[in-house]
Each structure stands twice: as structure tokens, then as C-alpha cells.
């Protein structure tokens, strides 16, 4: 909703101001200029990125358009899932295997559908609980391994936004390319004996290319790349919380203390209080399904 609201504000203010100033939208609408600039940008993205980065870029753009708020319920499910997994881990590898081998079939994981819908987070949780349950790694070793893994994940997840930002910076240049081609066509029409009115129309159309490039850079692509960074930051916050929970548990801390250590790394705008976390845990333990 916020994404579409921002798009509406940008277009209303820019093009509404143009109309109020006496402009004609027919002058701005130049499909050929859009084709040149958009095609150059799309081609640059394809040339400059491997297939997996393009796929991740598509995933992040879809998340941006259909963004779901990670509110209190999501954090409740994540914290309680970790709490239940820690309790299960106390019974050994076999008890945990029943859940981590096929999490989508596990009744434990099925109680937390919002976390199940996050494949990267699920993969991170399942893999590292499997390692922890083997009992052959210390808290210090686990922390080092997880830090390296998180650094690699962060680098991979931020690559799409970095690539899109670079293309955004190049958009004014693509606009100039379209404008130069338009000027070439205008000058060519002079040799063909075109009238002054026809030449001025072609020059105006060429100048629109510069406008489109700058507009797409600062009003469209750069904000989108920034929002993609925010999405990655949210995902990394969850993984950092999981990391701290695991390390704290391997250090010998009780389950509730370990979960609280992870809670502290959640983004402040959606971070539950310790009292709220304790209430969730108490409700879980009182539930007959547990």
C-alpha cells in the first residue's frame, strides 16, 4: 500500500504540476523514447548480472509490491518457533530430526505459518539447528560459522539493490542517448526541407528523453533500490536474531534467556518487550497442543 501511495504522489505532483503550468501531456508521451531508455536499462541489467541475481531481484520487487507487514504476530511466531525448537533439541538429534528434515510436514512448524512462508529464513533455521543438535560444536565455533554465513547471505541479498542502483545512476545517460538520437533525427529533417514547426516538435520530443531518464532515476529506480535494501535489512534482522538464540543456547543459557537474547536484535519498531515475550511463552506452555 505504501509503495503505491508513493508512486501516486510522485506522478500526481510531477505531471499534475506540469499540467497546471499549462503543459500538454501529449508532448511528454513519447513511446519511442521510453523504448530506447527502458530497453537500454533492461539490457544493462541482464548483461551485468548472473541469472540468480536477476531471479532474486524479481523476488524482491514482488515483495516490494505485495509487501506484508512484519508485525507483532510474525515476531510472536518466530520467537515461539525458536523456543519450541530449543526445547525439542534437549531431547537429542532424533527428536529434532522429525521436524527439521521435512519442516513443511512437521506439526511444530505448521503452527507458525508466517515463518514457513519465508524460505530463506526457514533454510537458515533448519540447517543450523541440525548442526547444533549434533552436539559437536561449541558456542564460539558456532558464532564464527554463523557470522561468516550471514555475511555471505547479506552480500548475495544486497546484490540486486546494488545493481538496480547502478542502473538508476545510468538512467540520465540513457536519457541523453535518446535525446541525441532525437536531435539527429531533427537535424536530418532539416535536410529534407521540414518546416520550423516540425523541427521544433522533434527537438521537444528529443528533450523529453532527458526528462524521462532523470525522472526514472530519481523518482522510480533509486527509491525502489532503497526499499529493496530495507527488505533485506528486515530479513537479515530475523537471521541475526536466530544466530544469537543458537549461540546463547549453546553457551548454556535457559531457553527463555536465549530467546530474549534474539529478541533484542529485532528492529526496534517491531521489537516486543520482554514482558510480552514471557506472556507468549507462558501461553504456549499452557496450551494443550504443546
C-alpha positions as CSV (number, residue, x, y, z in Angstrom):
1,X,0.0,0.0,0.0
2,X,2.8,2.4,0.9
3,X,4.6,1.6,-2.3
4,X,1.6,2.5,-4.5
5,X,0.9,5.6,-2.4
6,X,4.4,6.9,-3.0
7,X,4.0,6.2,-6.8
8,X,0.7,8.1,-6.9
9,X,2.2,11.1,-5.0
10,X,5.2,11.2,-7.4
11,X,3.1,11.1,-10.6
12,X,0.4,13.5,-9.3
13,X,2.9,16.1,-8.2
14,X,5.3,15.9,-11.3
15,X,2.7,15.6,-14.1
16,X,0.0,17.5,-12.2
17,X,2.4,20.4,-11.8
18,X,3.2,20.1,-15.5
19,X,-0.4,20.4,-16.4
20,X,-1.1,23.2,-14.0
21,X,1.8,25.1,-15.7
22,X,0.0,24.8,-19.0
23,X,1.8,21.7,-20.3
24,X,0.4,19.2,-22.8
25,X,0.7,15.5,-21.8
26,X,0.8,14.6,-25.4
27,X,4.2,16.2,-25.6
28,X,5.5,14.2,-22.7
29,X,4.1,10.9,-24.1
30,X,6.9,9.6,-26.3
31,X,6.8,5.8,-26.6
32,X,9.9,5.6,-28.8
33,X,11.9,7.5,-26.2
34,X,10.6,5.2,-23.5
35,X,11.5,2.1,-25.6
36,X,15.1,3.4,-26.1
37,X,15.7,4.2,-22.4
38,X,13.8,1.3,-20.9
39,X,15.3,-1.2,-23.3
40,X,18.8,0.1,-22.6
41,X,18.2,-0.1,-18.9
42,X,16.8,-3.7,-19.1
43,X,19.6,-4.8,-21.3
44,X,22.2,-3.3,-18.9
45,X,20.6,-5.2,-16.0
46,X,20.7,-8.5,-18.0
47,X,24.3,-8.0,-19.2
48,X,25.6,-7.0,-15.8
49,X,24.1,-9.7,-13.6
50,X,24.1,-13.5,-13.4
51,X,20.8,-15.4,-13.6
52,X,20.5,-16.0,-9.8
53,X,20.8,-12.2,-9.1
54,X,18.1,-11.5,-11.7
55,X,15.9,-14.1,-10.1
56,X,16.5,-12.6,-6.6
57,X,15.8,-9.1,-8.0
58,X,12.4,-10.3,-9.3
59,X,11.6,-11.8,-5.9
60,X,12.5,-8.6,-4.0
61,X,10.5,-6.5,-6.4
62,X,7.4,-8.7,-5.9
63,X,7.9,-8.4,-2.2
64,X,8.0,-4.7,-2.6
65,X,4.7,-4.6,-4.5
66,X,2.9,-7.1,-2.3
67,X,4.7,-6.2,1.0
68,X,3.3,-7.8,4.1
69,X,3.8,-6.1,7.4
70,X,6.1,-8.0,9.8
71,X,4.2,-7.0,12.9
72,X,3.6,-8.5,16.3
73,X,2.1,-11.7,15.1
74,X,5.1,-12.5,12.9
75,X,7.5,-11.8,15.7
76,X,5.4,-14.0,18.1
77,X,5.6,-16.9,15.7
78,X,9.3,-16.6,15.1
79,X,10.1,-16.4,18.9
80,X,7.8,-19.2,19.8
81,X,9.1,-21.4,17.0
82,X,12.7,-20.9,18.3
83,X,11.5,-21.7,21.8
84,X,9.9,-24.9,20.8
85,X,12.9,-26.0,18.8
86,X,15.2,-25.3,21.7
87,X,13.0,-27.4,24.0
88,X,12.9,-30.2,21.4
89,X,16.7,-30.1,20.9
90,X,17.2,-31.0,24.6
91,X,15.8,-34.5,23.7
92,X,18.6,-35.1,21.2
93,X,19.1,-35.3,17.5
94,X,16.5,-37.8,16.7
95,X,13.7,-35.8,18.4
96,X,14.8,-32.7,16.3
97,X,15.2,-34.7,13.1
98,X,11.5,-35.4,12.9
99,X,10.9,-31.6,12.5
100,X,14.0,-30.2,10.7
101,X,14.2,-32.9,8.0
102,X,10.8,-32.0,6.5
103,X,9.7,-28.8,8.2
104,X,6.7,-28.3,6.0
105,X,5.3,-31.6,7.2
106,X,6.1,-31.0,10.8
107,X,3.2,-30.1,13.1
108,X,5.6,-28.0,15.1
109,X,6.5,-25.8,12.1
110,X,2.9,-25.8,10.8
111,X,1.8,-23.9,13.9
112,X,3.9,-21.0,12.6
113,X,2.8,-20.4,9.0
114,X,4.2,-16.9,8.7
115,X,7.7,-18.2,9.3
116,X,7.1,-21.1,7.0
117,X,6.4,-18.6,4.2
118,X,9.9,-17.2,4.5
119,X,12.1,-19.8,2.6
120,X,15.5,-18.2,3.3
121,X,14.8,-17.8,7.0
122,X,13.5,-21.4,7.2
123,X,16.6,-22.7,5.4
124,X,18.8,-20.9,7.8
125,X,16.9,-22.1,10.9
126,X,16.7,-25.8,9.8
127,X,20.3,-26.1,8.7
128,X,21.8,-24.5,11.9
129,X,19.5,-26.4,14.3
130,X,20.7,-29.6,12.6
131,X,24.3,-28.6,13.1
132,X,23.6,-27.6,16.7
133,X,21.8,-30.8,17.5
134,X,24.8,-32.9,16.5
135,X,26.5,-31.6,19.7
136,X,30.0,-31.3,18.2
137,X,30.3,-27.6,18.0
138,X,31.0,-25.0,20.8
139,X,29.2,-21.7,21.1
140,X,32.3,-19.8,20.0
141,X,32.7,-22.0,16.9
142,X,29.0,-21.7,16.1
143,X,29.2,-17.9,16.4
144,X,32.1,-17.7,14.0
145,X,30.4,-20.0,11.4
146,X,27.1,-18.1,11.6
147,X,28.8,-14.7,11.2
148,X,30.5,-15.9,8.0
149,X,27.3,-17.3,6.7
150,X,25.3,-14.2,7.5
151,X,28.0,-12.1,5.8
152,X,27.7,-14.2,2.6
153,X,23.9,-14.1,2.7
154,X,23.9,-10.3,3.2
155,X,26.3,-9.9,0.2
156,X,24.1,-12.0,-2.0
157,X,20.8,-10.5,-1.0
158,X,22.0,-6.9,-1.4
159,X,23.4,-7.5,-4.9
160,X,20.1,-6.9,-6.7
161,X,19.6,-3.5,-5.0
162,X,23.2,-2.5,-5.8
163,X,22.8,-3.5,-9.4
164,X,19.5,-1.6,-9.7
165,X,21.1,1.5,-8.1
166,X,23.9,1.4,-10.6
167,X,21.3,1.3,-13.4
168,X,19.4,4.1,-11.8
169,X,22.6,6.2,-11.8
170,X,22.9,5.4,-15.5
171,X,19.4,6.4,-16.5
172,X,20.2,10.1,-17.1
173,X,22.9,8.9,-19.5
174,X,20.4,6.7,-21.3
175,X,18.1,9.7,-21.5
176,X,20.8,11.7,-23.1
177,X,21.3,8.9,-25.6
178,X,17.6,9.0,-26.6
179,X,17.8,12.8,-26.7
180,X,20.8,12.8,-29.0
181,X,19.2,10.3,-31.3
182,X,16.1,12.6,-31.4
183,X,18.3,15.6,-32.2
184,X,19.9,13.7,-35.0
185,X,16.5,12.9,-36.5
186,X,15.5,16.6,-36.1
187,X,18.6,17.8,-37.9
188,X,18.1,15.2,-40.6
189,X,14.6,16.6,-41.2
190,X,16.2,20.0,-41.9
191,X,18.0,18.5,-44.9
192,X,14.7,17.1,-46.0
193,X,13.2,20.6,-46.0
194,X,11.0,20.2,-42.9
195,X,9.3,23.3,-41.6
196,X,10.3,25.2,-38.4
197,X,7.3,23.8,-36.6
198,X,8.1,20.2,-37.5
199,X,11.7,20.6,-36.4
200,X,10.8,22.2,-33.1
201,X,8.3,19.4,-32.4
202,X,11.1,16.8,-33.0
203,X,13.5,18.7,-30.8
204,X,10.9,18.9,-28.0
205,X,10.3,15.2,-28.3
206,X,14.1,14.6,-28.1
207,X,14.4,16.7,-24.9
208,X,11.7,14.5,-23.3
209,X,14.2,11.7,-23.4
210,X,16.5,13.6,-21.0
211,X,13.5,14.2,-18.7
212,X,12.5,10.5,-18.8
213,X,16.0,9.4,-17.9
214,X,16.3,11.8,-14.9
215,X,12.7,11.1,-13.8
216,X,13.2,7.3,-13.8
217,X,16.5,7.7,-12.0
218,X,15.4,9.8,-9.0
219,X,11.7,9.2,-8.8
220,X,11.4,5.5,-9.6
221,X,14.5,3.2,-9.7
222,X,16.5,4.8,-6.9
223,X,13.6,4.7,-4.4
224,X,12.9,1.1,-5.4
225,X,16.5,0.1,-4.8
226,X,16.4,1.7,-1.4
227,X,13.2,-0.1,-0.5
228,X,14.9,-3.4,-1.6
229,X,17.7,-2.6,0.9
230,X,15.1,-2.2,3.6
231,X,13.5,-5.5,2.8
232,X,16.9,-7.2,3.0
233,X,17.6,-5.4,6.3
234,X,14.4,-6.9,7.8
235,X,15.3,-10.4,6.6
236,X,18.8,-10.1,8.0
237,X,17.5,-8.9,11.3
238,X,15.5,-12.1,11.7
239,X,18.5,-14.2,10.8
240,X,20.7,-12.3,13.3
241,X,18.1,-13.0,16.0
242,X,18.2,-16.7,15.2
243,X,22.0,-16.7,15.3
244,X,22.1,-15.1,18.8
245,X,19.4,-17.5,20.1
246,X,21.5,-20.5,18.9
247,X,24.8,-19.1,20.3
248,X,23.2,-18.2,23.6
249,X,21.7,-21.7,23.9
250,X,25.0,-23.4,23.2
251,X,26.5,-21.2,25.9
252,X,24.3,-23.0,28.4
253,X,21.6,-20.3,28.9
254,X,18.0,-21.3,29.6
255,X,15.5,-21.3,26.7
256,X,13.7,-18.1,27.7
257,X,17.0,-16.3,28.2
258,X,18.2,-17.5,24.8
259,X,15.1,-16.3,23.1
260,X,15.3,-13.0,24.8
261,X,18.8,-12.5,23.5
262,X,17.5,-12.9,20.0
263,X,14.5,-10.6,20.7
264,X,17.0,-7.8,21.4
265,X,18.2,-7.9,17.8
266,X,14.7,-7.4,16.2
267,X,14.2,-4.0,14.6
268,X,13.1,-1.5,17.3
269,X,9.9,-0.5,15.6
270,X,8.5,-4.1,15.8
271,X,10.5,-5.5,18.8
272,X,8.3,-7.0,21.5
273,X,9.1,-6.3,25.1
274,X,10.4,-9.0,27.4
275,X,7.1,-9.0,29.3
276,X,5.3,-9.6,26.0
277,X,7.7,-12.4,25.2
278,X,7.3,-14.0,28.6
279,X,3.5,-13.8,28.2
280,X,3.7,-15.6,24.8
281,X,5.9,-18.4,26.3
282,X,3.5,-18.8,29.2
283,X,0.6,-19.1,26.9
284,X,2.5,-21.6,24.8
285,X,3.3,-23.8,27.8
286,X,-0.4,-23.7,29.0
287,X,-1.6,-24.7,25.5
288,X,-2.7,-28.4,25.3
289,X,-1.2,-28.7,21.8
290,X,2.3,-28.4,23.1
